[in-house]
Amino acid sequence: MKKAVKGTYGYLKTKRSRVLIRTIAFFAISIAIFIAGYVTTGSRKNLLTIIAVLGCLPACKSLVNLIMFFRAKGCSRRAMELIRPVEGHLIGMYDMFFTSYQNNFSISHMVVEDKIILAYTEAENFHNKEFKEHLTTMLKQGGMKDMTITVTEDIQKYCEQLEGLNVMNQEYDPKKDDEVRIVLYDISL
């Protein structure tokens, strides 16, 4: 099984498989401990039952994580094949899924360049305004201000934006871009 690296194409799919296996294993261990306690004592009232119930805590946490990964949709293969040739020197982040209290935001691809964040989504009913507000708030908490965030739902327009961003010869600090990317990775699934 390949390693799941956040921001790479196929991250969500790979991570989904790993979390599924982990969740099944956690529940199987708890059930096995419960059965072992029941078989050895003939009753549910034993120490192994308590251990099995406590073992359900990480299993349930993993189940919630699994549900989130199944809800998250990654970048389609077609979009990746159109985007990759026009990325140029930009560092692309694929399969980004952001959550807030009100909404979830599925971003297929995004780049950071100076104070510009370009994003492409394939999600239906994407809440653009709420996403920009959420990201702006999170970035401000991370010390990044005055970021311009543009989200596009049209793949051709997004590819043109990437080409234009590649052509721009700006003086910028690549370390600052890395700091923004780190914050984006930290707040995404």
Secondary structure by P-SEA (a helix, b strand, c coil): cccccccccaaaaaaaaaaaaaaaaaaaaaaaaaaaaaaaccccccaaaaaaaaaaaaaaaaaaaaaaaaacccccaaaaaaccccccccccccbbbbbcccbbbbbccccccccbbbbbbcccccaaaaaaaaaaaaaaaacccbbbbbbbccaaaaaaaaaaaaaccccccaaaaaaaaaaaaaacc
